[in-house]
């Protein structure tokens, strides 16, 4: 089971959020068939999104989405998580696996790239406006990029540790920690914390030698950390997607009537693959035709992108810019 523990140290001046995500990351890499380096990048981003949910969100229904768009061959990573403990994500090119670094570590930075952005979006339930903010990548190694986002966009001084350790292309250990300075933090405590982080070394090395709680205590040595979660009942986290047969069918509505009929004629239906979890669903001709004949739909005159479909929540807003560059014009 993957899980999260929370704690406070230095008389409440330092917040500690730590996760063991070994099972969750193993599930994610299996679903997406990643090679080691792509899997490490995905695992770090998934773990980071879970930790950020405890920093940025207030309600279990809210979600935080992390998008990393670098100039490396990986092509980008996206992960989404919430306080309900669920997370999902994917990488654009799961088979990317550049040579390891001189120190023997996976070269995640080379896969992600060092130029690009990390964008974090908070979606508030039930229908609140999403809030997004993006900053430049620091290194492409993910942990430094999450710390850079917190410092520059949220003005929260944080130390972020993320790691995924593989043995024979299989996830052996994965986890992460965010250590945050609260407004009343003692400068001397932060100096000691910085020294502790440096002394710990690689997070996955620590997690292979000791428990998550012991690792938290190592990081806060001399700072009197107290767990805010039950030591025997941590907060469970898991890889979970929200795809369904209904959503797979609804996705086909984006195709024109002619395209849907071509699927039926050529393939006898349609195969829908969820990019979040890799689940494959078969959609029958009867189900496809249940989408209707396109009456009432509004599509872009230039690229035929679906803008509006009767009975469905508006997909785009009037005045937005379509992917082809044309302004959206919806009926009143």
Secondary structure, DSSP 4 states (H G I P E B T S, - for coil): -EEEEEEEETTTTEEEEEEE-HHHHHHHHHHHT--HHHHHHHHHHHHHHHHHHHHH--STT-EEEEEEEESSTT--EEEEE-TTSEEEEEES-TT--PPPPTTS---HHHHH-SSEEEEEEEE-TTTPPPEEEEEE-SSSSSHHHHHHHHHHTS---EEEEEEEEEETTEEEEEEEEEEEE-TT--HHHHHHHHHHHHHH--HHHHHHHS-HHHHHHHHTTTS--EESSBTTBPEEEEE-----HHHHHHHGGGS-HHHHHHHHHHHSSEEEE-TTT--EEEE-HHHHHTT-S-TT-EE-TTT--EEE-TTS--SS-TTPBPTTSPBP----
